[in-house]
């Protein structure tokens, strides 16, 4: 099955990128351009037409990536058109008329890339983190993982564990051989060091998770203590209603802030008090 979807952000924009991936990508290109395949990995200006008609949808740029030298590992193409809703919907409607073509599910291009061994699971997750990053710290963390520095660390630990395993198996399989007595000692020492490294990675106070999800801070206190005013001051806008009437804030009000590159979610809460008001 060949899949397609809008890969750039939704909404009106100067350019929209529609990605196509699968065995029938060549057929889609030929039918939607009514011309032969362009040169691989070379931007080519093309007219995009409605399937089986001469009705012009738009004129834009076509990029053709033969598999396996593509992001997904399959035949893939990107159609760069003007980013109006009408153009994008017309392109989708036209492509969907071609046999064995359907709309991609969210994240399906990356899923196929993972299944085809083009990326590993860590990189797949880092791509998602990079797309949804809102602060410099989140972007930096996603790039660090995507560049392979984190995977390299884990792969080094894996190689060390495989080496230990091979030594253990050699000691078990060849007990009568004159294997060096230092092997067992080396196994214990190496295992201890690896265990300490893994423990250190696990005991990072969930820094990576905090950077990804954001630091959650609640403003708590008695009525009319200035909680909502503090929230508005930090947000630099009127997020919460402020008045002299006790109990103005009833529901929790949240605002997302970027403080020195760190994502922070601040919650304004109702004042702590005794009240006969049921609400």
N, C-alpha and C positions, 0 to 999 in steps of 0.2 A: 504494500500500500504506500502511495506517495502522499505526503502531508504538506500543508502550506498554512501560513499564518502571517499576520502583521507582527514583525519583530521589533519595530520601533514603537515608541509610546503612543497610546490612543489619543484621539483629539486632533484638532486642526494644527497642521505644521507645514513648514516649507517643503519637507521631504518625508515620505513614508517608505519604509523598507519592508517588502513582502518576501519572506523566505520560503523556498520550496526544497524538499528533500525526499529522495526515494528513487526507485527504479524507473519511474515514468517521467522523471524531470526533463529529459530530452524531449519527450513528446509534448510536454506542457510548453516548453520554450518555443518549439516549432509552431504549435497551434496558436499561441497567444501573440506571436510576432509575425506569423505567416512568412517565416524565412528560415534559413539554415542556422545551425549552431554557430555562435561566435567563437573566437579564439578563447581558450581557457584562461581564467584569471586576468582578463583584460576588459576594462570598462568599455562598453559599446553602446552607443546611442541607438535606441530602437523605438518603433511605434508599437504600442500594445493595443490589440484589437479584441473585440468580442468574438468568442469562438464561433466558427462557421459563418461569420459575417465580415463585412468590410467596415463595420462601425468602429471608429477610433475611440478608445477609452482615454489614452494619454500618451505622451511621449516622454521617455525617461532613459535611465541607464540600466543595462543588464550586465550582471556578472555571473559567469558560468564556472563552476568548480567540479570537474569530474572526480568521482570517487576513485580510490580512497583518500585522495589528497584534498579533503574538505573538512569542515568543522565536525560534521556528523559521521564522516567516513563513507557516506553514500554520495551518489550524484546529487549535487546541490546547486541552487541558483538563487540569486537575490535580484529582485526587481525594485529599482529606485524610482518612485513616481511622486507626483505632487501629493502632499498630505491632506487632501480634503476627504471628508467622510464619503462623499459621493464617488470619488475615484477609487478609494480603497474597497468600498462595497461592490463596485462594478468589477474590479479585478478579482475579488473573491468569488463573486457569482459566476464569472466566466471560467475561472480555473476549476470550480466545483463541477462544471458540466463535463469535464474530461473523465473518462473511466478510471477507476482505481485511485481517485484523488479525494481527499477529505481534509477538513480543518484540523489542524494540530491541537492537541490538548496542551494546557499550560505546562511549560517546561519539557515538552516532548522532544524538541531538538537536542537539548542537553542530555536527556535520557538515552536517546539513540547514540549520541557521542560516547556516553559512558558504556553502553552495551557493546559498542564496536571497539572499545579499548583506546579511544582517542584521548580520553581524560580519565582520571581516577575519581573516586567518590569525594575526596577532599576538595579537588578542584571544582567538581560539580557544585558542591555546597558553597564554595568561595565565590563562584560566579553569581549565585543567588544573593549572597551577602553584598557583593559589589553593586548589583543592580538596585538593591534596596537601601544602600548606605546613604545616610543623611549627614554624617559628620566626617571630618578629616580622619579621626581616629578609626572609625568604621571602615572607611576607604582603605586606610593604611593596612589594617588587619586583613581585609579581604585580599589585597594585592600580595601581601606577605604569604598567605596560604596558596594563592593562585600561582605564584612564581615558583612554587615547589620547595621552598625552604623548610616548611613544616613536614612535607612528605619525605624529604631527604633525611630528616632527623628520625622519623619512624622507620624508614627503610634501613638505616644504619643499625638501629636496635634489632630489627628483624634479622639482618645478616649475622649479627653477633649471636643471636639465639639459635639460628640454624647451625652455626659453627659449634656451639655448645652441644646441640642435639647430635651432630655427627660424631663428636668425641664420646658422648655417652653410648651411642649405638656401637661404636667401635670397641669400647670397653666391654659391652655386653656380648657382642658377637664373637670377639676374639679374646676370651679370658686367658687362654693358654699362651698367647703371644707375649713376647717381652715388650709390652708397651710401657713407655716411661711412667714412673710412679707420680710424676708431677702433673699428669693429665687430670686426675681427680681434684687435685689442689687448684689447678687452673680453672676447672669447671666451677668449683665453689666460689672462687674469687670473682670470676667473670659474672656468674649468676647474681652474686650479691651487688656488684656494681650496677648491673642492668636493672635490678629491682629498685635500687636507690634512684636511678635516673627516671624510671617510670613513676615512682612515688612522687618525685619532684614535679614531674609534669602534671600529675593529678592534683597535687596540692598547690595549685596556682591561684587559690581563692576565687576560682571561676572568673578570672579577669576577662578572658575571651568572651564568655557568655554575657558578662555585664556590658562589655563594649557593644556586643551585637544587639542585646535586648534593651539596653539603657539602664541607667541608675534611677531607681524609683524612690522618690522622696515625698513624704506626706507632711503637710503643714497642719499641726494639731495644737489646740489650745482653747481657752475659754472664749465666750462670745465677745465681739467687739475688741479683740486683741490686735486686730490688724492683719489677720491671716490673708484675707482677700486682697487687701492693699499690697501686701508683700508679693503675692502672686502676680498682680498687675505690674508691679515695679520690675520684677524679674523678667516678665514676658515683654515689657515695654509696649503694652497695649491693654485695653480694657477687656480682660478675659472674664472676670467675675464682677457681679454687681456689688457695689460698695454703698452702705448706708449706715446711719446711726441706730437703726432698728436691730435689736438683738435677734439672731436667728435668720438673717437674710439668706445666708448660704444653707441650703438643705441637702442638695445632692453633691456628690463628689465631682469637682471640676478639675480636669487634667489639661496640662499644656506641655508640649514637647519643646525642649530647649537644647541649644548647642552651646555648651560652656567649655571653652578652650578645646574644641574638637571632640568633647565627650558628650554622648547623648544622655539627656537627663529628662525624666518624666516627673513633673511636680504636680502633686494633687492637693487641692484646697478642700478642706473638710468642714463639716458643720461644727459650730462651737460646742464644747462640752458643757452641758448644763442640765438642770432638772426642769422638766416642762410637763404641763398637763395637756399640751397640744398633741393630739394623736399622731399627726404627720411628723 
